[in-house]
Amino acid sequence: MLRCLMEKKEWDDEEYLVRAAGYCLLKFGHVYIWPVDELSADLELTISAYDRLLSISDNQINESFQPQLDQELTELKARLKSISSR
């Protein structure tokens, strides 16, 4: 599900799906839970989707989500960096 969603080229009005997929990866995307051979690729896809979500003009994204999205993106990037350094 995660990969199918993140690989979509256009996903207007699907902000909640990106956030739900990101949440799943934040909660379960650890080397002892997530398939290790897929974790880096899934993190990269999710980071890309968050970047696209954050690049949407302010009038299309709920501004109250901005700080949370920034925090989630920072955590995803940190996780990718930590597994890439192994």
N, C-alpha and C positions, 0 to 999 in steps of 0.2 A: 504494500500500500504506500509506504513512504516513498519508495523510489518512483512509483508511477505518478504520484502527486508532484514530487519535486522536479520531475523531468518535463512536466507540462510547460509548453512555451507561453501560453496565455492562461491566466486564471483569475480574471476579474471577479470580484465579489466572493473570492474563496480565501480571504485572509484568515478566517477561522480554521480552515483546513490546514493551512501552512503552520499556524500556531499549534494546532493539535498534533500534527506530525512532529513538529519541533519539540513539543512537550514530551512526547513518547521517546524521542531520541535523548533528550536531557535526562529523563528518568531511567531509561533502560539501556542507553548507549554506553555501556561499560564493557570492557574486554571480557569480563566473567559472565556477562549476560548476552550481549549482542554477538552475532557471528563475527569473529575477529577479522576474517578476510573481507568483510563488507563494511566494517565500521568506518574506515577512513573515507571511502567513497560516499557513504551515506551522510557523514558529517559535511563533506564538501558540497554535496547537493543541497543539504539543508541550509548551510551558510549562504550559498548562492540564492536560494529562495528567500531567505530573510533579507539579503541585500536588495533583491528586486522589490520586496514588500516595502522596505524602508525608502526606496527611491520613488515610490508612488507619490504624487503630489499631495500636499497636506490636506486638500479638500476631499480626497478620496480615502484617507485613512483616519481612523479615530485617533485624535491627538492624545487621548488618555492612555493609549497603548504604547506610545513612543518610548517612554522610559523602560517599560517592561521588555519591549522588543530589543532595545539596546542592551539590556542586561542579559537576555537570553542569547543574543548574538555573541556577546563577549564570552559567555560561558561555553558556547559551542566552539568558538575559535580556540579557546584555552584547552578544551578537551582534544581537539584535533592536533594542536601543537604537542600536547603531552604524549599522545600515542605515536605521533610521528617521530618523536625523539627517542623512542625505544629501539 
